[in-house]
Amino acid sequence: MDMVSIVFFLKERRTIDLSIIENACDSAFRNKFLPKNETNFVVDGSKETERTDEIDKILIKSVIPENSGLFLITIGNGKYSQTPPSKIVLDNTLIGNKGDIEHNQYILFDLIGEIGSKADAFRFIGKVGSFLSKELNPGIIYLPNLSRFYSVNESTLEKLNSRYVIDELLKN
């Protein structure tokens, strides 16, 4: 499966619990996640034996038409270790080398099971990602499948919320 992911880089650590993710999902798709139901849901994905202070996992299932998939959110306290490209281009401008992105926490949002198409998954990740960005205020997001970084601003949030997320993000 091709990678369908987004990474949020946060400069400061935040407590990110299930309710923040549930609220972002329900804000993106009104009344589809709350009240809690068995069709579209958000659950704690960390087994007690796996839980650490460094990483938490949250699972999301969405069967919303054109926004479906099974997703894993990994919340990491510390540096993102899955090394991005060696040169970092942010908003089409070279800003430095890998490791230059200042952050103390990251949120990795991955498709782990296809229910619909990859385009459906990107729409879901983009739309929920735009609401998470408003809540968590990351400075930069990274799309591994595109090897591209984006500053989080109104334009980026509009693109994330678009029906054609990837096409919009690839535009200059």
PyMOL commands that place a pseudoatom at each C-alpha (Angstrom):
pseudoatom trace, name=CA, resn=MET, resi=1, chain=A, elem=C, hetatm=0, pos=[0.000, 0.000, 0.000]
pseudoatom trace, name=CA, resn=ASP, resi=2, chain=A, elem=C, hetatm=0, pos=[1.296, 3.466, -0.865]
pseudoatom trace, name=CA, resn=MET, resi=3, chain=A, elem=C, hetatm=0, pos=[1.855, 5.660, 2.149]
pseudoatom trace, name=CA, resn=VAL, resi=4, chain=A, elem=C, hetatm=0, pos=[-1.094, 7.871, 3.002]
pseudoatom trace, name=CA, resn=SER, resi=5, chain=A, elem=C, hetatm=0, pos=[0.135, 9.975, 5.921]
pseudoatom trace, name=CA, resn=ILE, resi=6, chain=A, elem=C, hetatm=0, pos=[0.551, 13.389, 7.417]
pseudoatom trace, name=CA, resn=VAL, resi=7, chain=A, elem=C, hetatm=0, pos=[2.896, 14.443, 10.232]
pseudoatom trace, name=CA, resn=PHE, resi=8, chain=A, elem=C, hetatm=0, pos=[2.257, 17.446, 12.464]
pseudoatom trace, name=CA, resn=PHE, resi=9, chain=A, elem=C, hetatm=0, pos=[5.304, 19.013, 14.139]
pseudoatom trace, name=CA, resn=LEU, resi=10, chain=A, elem=C, hetatm=0, pos=[4.542, 20.760, 17.445]
pseudoatom trace, name=CA, resn=LYS, resi=11, chain=A, elem=C, hetatm=0, pos=[7.127, 23.011, 19.070]
pseudoatom trace, name=CA, resn=GLU, resi=12, chain=A, elem=C, hetatm=0, pos=[5.711, 22.458, 22.530]
pseudoatom trace, name=CA, resn=ARG, resi=13, chain=A, elem=C, hetatm=0, pos=[4.422, 19.258, 24.053]
pseudoatom trace, name=CA, resn=ARG, resi=14, chain=A, elem=C, hetatm=0, pos=[0.699, 19.092, 24.630]
pseudoatom trace, name=CA, resn=THR, resi=15, chain=A, elem=C, hetatm=0, pos=[-1.551, 16.579, 26.299]
pseudoatom trace, name=CA, resn=ILE, resi=16, chain=A, elem=C, hetatm=0, pos=[-3.372, 14.993, 23.402]
pseudoatom trace, name=CA, resn=ASP, resi=17, chain=A, elem=C, hetatm=0, pos=[-6.052, 12.573, 24.471]
pseudoatom trace, name=CA, resn=LEU, resi=18, chain=A, elem=C, hetatm=0, pos=[-8.850, 10.642, 22.847]
pseudoatom trace, name=CA, resn=SER, resi=19, chain=A, elem=C, hetatm=0, pos=[-11.334, 13.499, 23.283]
pseudoatom trace, name=CA, resn=ILE, resi=20, chain=A, elem=C, hetatm=0, pos=[-9.224, 15.923, 21.207]
pseudoatom trace, name=CA, resn=ILE, resi=21, chain=A, elem=C, hetatm=0, pos=[-9.116, 13.430, 18.321]
pseudoatom trace, name=CA, resn=GLU, resi=22, chain=A, elem=C, hetatm=0, pos=[-12.837, 12.586, 18.688]
pseudoatom trace, name=CA, resn=ASN, resi=23, chain=A, elem=C, hetatm=0, pos=[-13.752, 16.273, 18.664]
pseudoatom trace, name=CA, resn=ALA, resi=24, chain=A, elem=C, hetatm=0, pos=[-11.616, 16.930, 15.559]
pseudoatom trace, name=CA, resn=CYS, resi=25, chain=A, elem=C, hetatm=0, pos=[-13.293, 14.002, 13.768]
pseudoatom trace, name=CA, resn=ASP, resi=26, chain=A, elem=C, hetatm=0, pos=[-16.754, 15.151, 14.803]
pseudoatom trace, name=CA, resn=SER, resi=27, chain=A, elem=C, hetatm=0, pos=[-15.999, 18.781, 13.873]
pseudoatom trace, name=CA, resn=ALA, resi=28, chain=A, elem=C, hetatm=0, pos=[-14.928, 17.621, 10.413]
pseudoatom trace, name=CA, resn=PHE, resi=29, chain=A, elem=C, hetatm=0, pos=[-17.941, 15.307, 10.048]
pseudoatom trace, name=CA, resn=ARG, resi=30, chain=A, elem=C, hetatm=0, pos=[-20.757, 16.660, 12.194]
pseudoatom trace, name=CA, resn=ASN, resi=31, chain=A, elem=C, hetatm=0, pos=[-22.554, 14.001, 14.293]
pseudoatom trace, name=CA, resn=LYS, resi=32, chain=A, elem=C, hetatm=0, pos=[-20.742, 11.082, 12.648]
pseudoatom trace, name=CA, resn=PHE, resi=33, chain=A, elem=C, hetatm=0, pos=[-18.377, 10.344, 15.570]
pseudoatom trace, name=CA, resn=LEU, resi=34, chain=A, elem=C, hetatm=0, pos=[-20.274, 11.830, 18.526]
pseudoatom trace, name=CA, resn=PRO, resi=35, chain=A, elem=C, hetatm=0, pos=[-22.306, 10.605, 20.190]
pseudoatom trace, name=CA, resn=LYS, resi=36, chain=A, elem=C, hetatm=0, pos=[-20.125, 7.493, 20.210]
pseudoatom trace, name=CA, resn=ASN, resi=37, chain=A, elem=C, hetatm=0, pos=[-21.277, 4.758, 17.885]
pseudoatom trace, name=CA, resn=GLU, resi=38, chain=A, elem=C, hetatm=0, pos=[-20.105, 1.494, 16.310]
pseudoatom trace, name=CA, resn=THR, resi=39, chain=A, elem=C, hetatm=0, pos=[-19.979, 2.741, 12.709]
pseudoatom trace, name=CA, resn=ASN, resi=40, chain=A, elem=C, hetatm=0, pos=[-17.451, 5.598, 12.852]
pseudoatom trace, name=CA, resn=PHE, resi=41, chain=A, elem=C, hetatm=0, pos=[-15.318, 5.665, 15.961]
pseudoatom trace, name=CA, resn=VAL, resi=42, chain=A, elem=C, hetatm=0, pos=[-12.118, 6.674, 17.733]
pseudoatom trace, name=CA, resn=VAL, resi=43, chain=A, elem=C, hetatm=0, pos=[-10.538, 4.277, 20.253]
pseudoatom trace, name=CA, resn=ASP, resi=44, chain=A, elem=C, hetatm=0, pos=[-7.390, 4.028, 22.339]
pseudoatom trace, name=CA, resn=GLY, resi=45, chain=A, elem=C, hetatm=0, pos=[-4.973, 1.932, 20.290]
pseudoatom trace, name=CA, resn=SER, resi=46, chain=A, elem=C, hetatm=0, pos=[-2.247, 1.473, 22.911]
pseudoatom trace, name=CA, resn=LYS, resi=47, chain=A, elem=C, hetatm=0, pos=[-2.286, -1.705, 24.914]
pseudoatom trace, name=CA, resn=GLU, resi=48, chain=A, elem=C, hetatm=0, pos=[-1.458, -1.051, 28.545]
pseudoatom trace, name=CA, resn=THR, resi=49, chain=A, elem=C, hetatm=0, pos=[1.673, -3.209, 28.156]
pseudoatom trace, name=CA, resn=GLU, resi=50, chain=A, elem=C, hetatm=0, pos=[2.852, -1.059, 25.193]
pseudoatom trace, name=CA, resn=ARG, resi=51, chain=A, elem=C, hetatm=0, pos=[2.034, 2.356, 26.645]
pseudoatom trace, name=CA, resn=THR, resi=52, chain=A, elem=C, hetatm=0, pos=[4.976, 4.615, 27.352]
pseudoatom trace, name=CA, resn=ASP, resi=53, chain=A, elem=C, hetatm=0, pos=[5.388, 8.263, 28.174]
pseudoatom trace, name=CA, resn=GLU, resi=54, chain=A, elem=C, hetatm=0, pos=[6.878, 8.710, 24.720]
pseudoatom trace, name=CA, resn=ILE, resi=55, chain=A, elem=C, hetatm=0, pos=[4.241, 7.232, 22.400]
pseudoatom trace, name=CA, resn=ASP, resi=56, chain=A, elem=C, hetatm=0, pos=[0.460, 6.855, 22.433]
pseudoatom trace, name=CA, resn=LYS, resi=57, chain=A, elem=C, hetatm=0, pos=[-1.676, 5.374, 19.671]
pseudoatom trace, name=CA, resn=ILE, resi=58, chain=A, elem=C, hetatm=0, pos=[-5.248, 6.110, 18.682]
pseudoatom trace, name=CA, resn=LEU, resi=59, chain=A, elem=C, hetatm=0, pos=[-7.278, 4.151, 16.114]
pseudoatom trace, name=CA, resn=ILE, resi=60, chain=A, elem=C, hetatm=0, pos=[-9.984, 5.703, 13.945]
pseudoatom trace, name=CA, resn=LYS, resi=61, chain=A, elem=C, hetatm=0, pos=[-12.511, 3.975, 11.710]
pseudoatom trace, name=CA, resn=SER, resi=62, chain=A, elem=C, hetatm=0, pos=[-14.520, 5.950, 9.178]
pseudoatom trace, name=CA, resn=VAL, resi=63, chain=A, elem=C, hetatm=0, pos=[-17.016, 4.542, 6.683]
pseudoatom trace, name=CA, resn=ILE, resi=64, chain=A, elem=C, hetatm=0, pos=[-18.203, 7.997, 5.656]
pseudoatom trace, name=CA, resn=PRO, resi=65, chain=A, elem=C, hetatm=0, pos=[-18.650, 7.980, 1.864]
pseudoatom trace, name=CA, resn=GLU, resi=66, chain=A, elem=C, hetatm=0, pos=[-15.609, 9.476, 0.078]
pseudoatom trace, name=CA, resn=ASN, resi=67, chain=A, elem=C, hetatm=0, pos=[-13.835, 9.860, 3.464]
pseudoatom trace, name=CA, resn=SER, resi=68, chain=A, elem=C, hetatm=0, pos=[-13.252, 6.296, 4.596]
pseudoatom trace, name=CA, resn=GLY, resi=69, chain=A, elem=C, hetatm=0, pos=[-10.465, 4.198, 6.020]
pseudoatom trace, name=CA, resn=LEU, resi=70, chain=A, elem=C, hetatm=0, pos=[-8.916, 2.686, 9.106]
pseudoatom trace, name=CA, resn=PHE, resi=71, chain=A, elem=C, hetatm=0, pos=[-6.344, 5.084, 10.562]
pseudoatom trace, name=CA, resn=LEU, resi=72, chain=A, elem=C, hetatm=0, pos=[-3.664, 5.062, 13.239]
pseudoatom trace, name=CA, resn=ILE, resi=73, chain=A, elem=C, hetatm=0, pos=[-2.565, 8.226, 15.002]
pseudoatom trace, name=CA, resn=THR, resi=74, chain=A, elem=C, hetatm=0, pos=[0.795, 7.968, 16.746]
pseudoatom trace, name=CA, resn=ILE, resi=75, chain=A, elem=C, hetatm=0, pos=[1.563, 10.736, 19.226]
pseudoatom trace, name=CA, resn=GLY, resi=76, chain=A, elem=C, hetatm=0, pos=[5.271, 10.947, 19.925]
pseudoatom trace, name=CA, resn=ASN, resi=77, chain=A, elem=C, hetatm=0, pos=[6.921, 13.038, 22.596]
pseudoatom trace, name=CA, resn=GLY, resi=78, chain=A, elem=C, hetatm=0, pos=[10.315, 13.914, 21.200]
pseudoatom trace, name=CA, resn=LYS, resi=79, chain=A, elem=C, hetatm=0, pos=[11.739, 14.118, 17.693]
pseudoatom trace, name=CA, resn=TYR, resi=80, chain=A, elem=C, hetatm=0, pos=[10.154, 12.467, 14.666]
pseudoatom trace, name=CA, resn=SER, resi=81, chain=A, elem=C, hetatm=0, pos=[12.530, 9.599, 13.952]
pseudoatom trace, name=CA, resn=GLN, resi=82, chain=A, elem=C, hetatm=0, pos=[11.380, 8.487, 10.517]
pseudoatom trace, name=CA, resn=THR, resi=83, chain=A, elem=C, hetatm=0, pos=[13.874, 10.679, 8.761]
pseudoatom trace, name=CA, resn=PRO, resi=84, chain=A, elem=C, hetatm=0, pos=[12.451, 13.085, 6.203]
pseudoatom trace, name=CA, resn=PRO, resi=85, chain=A, elem=C, hetatm=0, pos=[14.479, 13.930, 3.091]
pseudoatom trace, name=CA, resn=SER, resi=86, chain=A, elem=C, hetatm=0, pos=[17.987, 15.296, 3.655]
pseudoatom trace, name=CA, resn=LYS, resi=87, chain=A, elem=C, hetatm=0, pos=[17.087, 18.733, 2.271]
pseudoatom trace, name=CA, resn=ILE, resi=88, chain=A, elem=C, hetatm=0, pos=[14.014, 20.433, 3.654]
pseudoatom trace, name=CA, resn=VAL, resi=89, chain=A, elem=C, hetatm=0, pos=[11.960, 22.488, 1.239]
pseudoatom trace, name=CA, resn=LEU, resi=90, chain=A, elem=C, hetatm=0, pos=[9.191, 24.381, 3.006]
pseudoatom trace, name=CA, resn=ASP, resi=91, chain=A, elem=C, hetatm=0, pos=[6.557, 26.023, 0.846]
pseudoatom trace, name=CA, resn=ASN, resi=92, chain=A, elem=C, hetatm=0, pos=[8.908, 25.648, -2.167]
pseudoatom trace, name=CA, resn=THR, resi=93, chain=A, elem=C, hetatm=0, pos=[11.838, 27.327, -0.351]
pseudoatom trace, name=CA, resn=LEU, resi=94, chain=A, elem=C, hetatm=0, pos=[14.935, 25.436, 0.805]
pseudoatom trace, name=CA, resn=ILE, resi=95, chain=A, elem=C, hetatm=0, pos=[15.174, 26.072, 4.551]
pseudoatom trace, name=CA, resn=GLY, resi=96, chain=A, elem=C, hetatm=0, pos=[17.839, 23.643, 5.699]
pseudoatom trace, name=CA, resn=ASN, resi=97, chain=A, elem=C, hetatm=0, pos=[18.797, 20.077, 6.347]
pseudoatom trace, name=CA, resn=LYS, resi=98, chain=A, elem=C, hetatm=0, pos=[17.020, 17.251, 8.084]
pseudoatom trace, name=CA, resn=GLY, resi=99, chain=A, elem=C, hetatm=0, pos=[16.845, 17.792, 11.810]
pseudoatom trace, name=CA, resn=ASP, resi=100, chain=A, elem=C, hetatm=0, pos=[16.409, 21.548, 11.352]
pseudoatom trace, name=CA, resn=ILE, resi=101, chain=A, elem=C, hetatm=0, pos=[12.684, 21.464, 12.100]
pseudoatom trace, name=CA, resn=GLU, resi=102, chain=A, elem=C, hetatm=0, pos=[12.295, 22.569, 15.671]
pseudoatom trace, name=CA, resn=HIS, resi=103, chain=A, elem=C, hetatm=0, pos=[9.766, 20.383, 17.464]
pseudoatom trace, name=CA, resn=ASN, resi=104, chain=A, elem=C, hetatm=0, pos=[9.307, 18.513, 20.735]
pseudoatom trace, name=CA, resn=GLN, resi=105, chain=A, elem=C, hetatm=0, pos=[6.270, 16.463, 19.780]
pseudoatom trace, name=CA, resn=TYR, resi=106, chain=A, elem=C, hetatm=0, pos=[4.820, 15.000, 16.614]
pseudoatom trace, name=CA, resn=ILE, resi=107, chain=A, elem=C, hetatm=0, pos=[1.555, 13.452, 15.526]
pseudoatom trace, name=CA, resn=LEU, resi=108, chain=A, elem=C, hetatm=0, pos=[1.735, 10.876, 12.739]
pseudoatom trace, name=CA, resn=PHE, resi=109, chain=A, elem=C, hetatm=0, pos=[-1.647, 10.231, 11.069]
pseudoatom trace, name=CA, resn=ASP, resi=110, chain=A, elem=C, hetatm=0, pos=[-1.511, 7.057, 8.890]
pseudoatom trace, name=CA, resn=LEU, resi=111, chain=A, elem=C, hetatm=0, pos=[-3.906, 5.038, 6.784]
pseudoatom trace, name=CA, resn=ILE, resi=112, chain=A, elem=C, hetatm=0, pos=[-3.520, 1.429, 7.975]
pseudoatom trace, name=CA, resn=GLY, resi=113, chain=A, elem=C, hetatm=0, pos=[-6.510, -0.177, 6.250]
pseudoatom trace, name=CA, resn=GLU, resi=114, chain=A, elem=C, hetatm=0, pos=[-8.331, 0.769, 3.099]
pseudoatom trace, name=CA, resn=ILE, resi=115, chain=A, elem=C, hetatm=0, pos=[-12.113, 0.813, 3.178]
pseudoatom trace, name=CA, resn=GLY, resi=116, chain=A, elem=C, hetatm=0, pos=[-12.523, 3.036, 0.130]
pseudoatom trace, name=CA, resn=SER, resi=117, chain=A, elem=C, hetatm=0, pos=[-9.878, 4.535, -2.142]
pseudoatom trace, name=CA, resn=LYS, resi=118, chain=A, elem=C, hetatm=0, pos=[-6.619, 6.250, -1.234]
pseudoatom trace, name=CA, resn=ALA, resi=119, chain=A, elem=C, hetatm=0, pos=[-8.235, 9.509, -2.356]
pseudoatom trace, name=CA, resn=ASP, resi=120, chain=A, elem=C, hetatm=0, pos=[-10.995, 8.889, 0.228]
pseudoatom trace, name=CA, resn=ALA, resi=121, chain=A, elem=C, hetatm=0, pos=[-8.321, 8.348, 2.897]
pseudoatom trace, name=CA, resn=PHE, resi=122, chain=A, elem=C, hetatm=0, pos=[-6.473, 11.555, 1.950]
pseudoatom trace, name=CA, resn=ARG, resi=123, chain=A, elem=C, hetatm=0, pos=[-9.734, 13.507, 2.109]
pseudoatom trace, name=CA, resn=PHE, resi=124, chain=A, elem=C, hetatm=0, pos=[-10.391, 12.150, 5.602]
pseudoatom trace, name=CA, resn=ILE, resi=125, chain=A, elem=C, hetatm=0, pos=[-6.840, 12.791, 6.838]
pseudoatom trace, name=CA, resn=GLY, resi=126, chain=A, elem=C, hetatm=0, pos=[-6.856, 16.267, 5.296]
pseudoatom trace, name=CA, resn=LYS, resi=127, chain=A, elem=C, hetatm=0, pos=[-10.209, 17.292, 6.697]
pseudoatom trace, name=CA, resn=VAL, resi=128, chain=A, elem=C, hetatm=0, pos=[-9.583, 15.950, 10.216]
pseudoatom trace, name=CA, resn=GLY, resi=129, chain=A, elem=C, hetatm=0, pos=[-6.010, 17.280, 9.970]
pseudoatom trace, name=CA, resn=SER, resi=130, chain=A, elem=C, hetatm=0, pos=[-7.278, 20.791, 9.320]
pseudoatom trace, name=CA, resn=PHE, resi=131, chain=A, elem=C, hetatm=0, pos=[-9.382, 20.666, 12.508]
pseudoatom trace, name=CA, resn=LEU, resi=132, chain=A, elem=C, hetatm=0, pos=[-6.489, 19.164, 14.507]
pseudoatom trace, name=CA, resn=SER, resi=133, chain=A, elem=C, hetatm=0, pos=[-4.253, 21.968, 13.224]
pseudoatom trace, name=CA, resn=LYS, resi=134, chain=A, elem=C, hetatm=0, pos=[-6.682, 24.570, 14.540]
pseudoatom trace, name=CA, resn=GLU, resi=135, chain=A, elem=C, hetatm=0, pos=[-6.683, 22.863, 17.941]
pseudoatom trace, name=CA, resn=LEU, resi=136, chain=A, elem=C, hetatm=0, pos=[-2.978, 21.988, 18.253]
pseudoatom trace, name=CA, resn=ASN, resi=137, chain=A, elem=C, hetatm=0, pos=[-1.348, 24.818, 16.286]
pseudoatom trace, name=CA, resn=PRO, resi=138, chain=A, elem=C, hetatm=0, pos=[1.532, 22.928, 14.651]
pseudoatom trace, name=CA, resn=GLY, resi=139, chain=A, elem=C, hetatm=0, pos=[4.045, 25.147, 12.908]
pseudoatom trace, name=CA, resn=ILE, resi=140, chain=A, elem=C, hetatm=0, pos=[4.755, 22.703, 10.099]
pseudoatom trace, name=CA, resn=ILE, resi=141, chain=A, elem=C, hetatm=0, pos=[3.145, 19.644, 8.554]
pseudoatom trace, name=CA, resn=TYR, resi=142, chain=A, elem=C, hetatm=0, pos=[4.921, 17.006, 6.475]
pseudoatom trace, name=CA, resn=LEU, resi=143, chain=A, elem=C, hetatm=0, pos=[3.439, 14.716, 3.839]
pseudoatom trace, name=CA, resn=PRO, resi=144, chain=A, elem=C, hetatm=0, pos=[5.837, 11.758, 3.532]
pseudoatom trace, name=CA, resn=ASN, resi=145, chain=A, elem=C, hetatm=0, pos=[4.320, 10.438, 0.309]
pseudoatom trace, name=CA, resn=LEU, resi=146, chain=A, elem=C, hetatm=0, pos=[4.988, 13.810, -1.351]
pseudoatom trace, name=CA, resn=SER, resi=147, chain=A, elem=C, hetatm=0, pos=[8.258, 14.478, 0.550]
pseudoatom trace, name=CA, resn=ARG, resi=148, chain=A, elem=C, hetatm=0, pos=[6.932, 17.992, 1.137]
pseudoatom trace, name=CA, resn=PHE, resi=149, chain=A, elem=C, hetatm=0, pos=[6.659, 20.296, 4.129]
pseudoatom trace, name=CA, resn=TYR, resi=150, chain=A, elem=C, hetatm=0, pos=[4.063, 23.033, 4.552]
pseudoatom trace, name=CA, resn=SER, resi=151, chain=A, elem=C, hetatm=0, pos=[3.739, 25.966, 6.931]
pseudoatom trace, name=CA, resn=VAL, resi=152, chain=A, elem=C, hetatm=0, pos=[0.414, 25.823, 8.695]
pseudoatom trace, name=CA, resn=ASN, resi=153, chain=A, elem=C, hetatm=0, pos=[-1.582, 28.869, 7.662]
pseudoatom trace, name=CA, resn=GLU, resi=154, chain=A, elem=C, hetatm=0, pos=[-5.089, 29.593, 6.345]
pseudoatom trace, name=CA, resn=SER, resi=155, chain=A, elem=C, hetatm=0, pos=[-4.116, 28.614, 2.792]
pseudoatom trace, name=CA, resn=THR, resi=156, chain=A, elem=C, hetatm=0, pos=[-2.744, 25.249, 3.928]
pseudoatom trace, name=CA, resn=LEU, resi=157, chain=A, elem=C, hetatm=0, pos=[-5.822, 24.589, 6.078]
pseudoatom trace, name=CA, resn=GLU, resi=158, chain=A, elem=C, hetatm=0, pos=[-8.092, 25.335, 3.104]
pseudoatom trace, name=CA, resn=LYS, resi=159, chain=A, elem=C, hetatm=0, pos=[-6.093, 22.911, 0.956]
pseudoatom trace, name=CA, resn=LEU, resi=160, chain=A, elem=C, hetatm=0, pos=[-6.273, 20.205, 3.637]
pseudoatom trace, name=CA, resn=ASN, resi=161, chain=A, elem=C, hetatm=0, pos=[-10.029, 20.676, 3.779]
pseudoatom trace, name=CA, resn=SER, resi=162, chain=A, elem=C, hetatm=0, pos=[-10.390, 20.467, -0.018]
pseudoatom trace, name=CA, resn=ARG, resi=163, chain=A, elem=C, hetatm=0, pos=[-12.017, 17.595, -1.881]
pseudoatom trace, name=CA, resn=TYR, resi=164, chain=A, elem=C, hetatm=0, pos=[-8.798, 17.270, -3.927]
pseudoatom trace, name=CA, resn=VAL, resi=165, chain=A, elem=C, hetatm=0, pos=[-6.267, 17.506, -1.082]
pseudoatom trace, name=CA, resn=ILE, resi=166, chain=A, elem=C, hetatm=0, pos=[-3.167, 16.266, -2.932]
pseudoatom trace, name=CA, resn=ASP, resi=167, chain=A, elem=C, hetatm=0, pos=[-3.845, 18.294, -6.093]
pseudoatom trace, name=CA, resn=GLU, resi=168, chain=A, elem=C, hetatm=0, pos=[-4.343, 21.429, -4.012]
pseudoatom trace, name=CA, resn=LEU, resi=169, chain=A, elem=C, hetatm=0, pos=[-1.192, 20.869, -1.936]
pseudoatom trace, name=CA, resn=LEU, resi=170, chain=A, elem=C, hetatm=0, pos=[0.919, 20.280, -5.046]
pseudoatom trace, name=CA, resn=LYS, resi=171, chain=A, elem=C, hetatm=0, pos=[-0.113, 23.652, -6.498]
pseudoatom trace, name=CA, resn=ASN, resi=172, chain=A, elem=C, hetatm=0, pos=[2.269, 26.533, -5.814]
for i in range(1, 172): cmd.bond("trace and resi %d" % i, "trace and resi %d" % (i + 1))
show_as sticks, trace
zoom trace
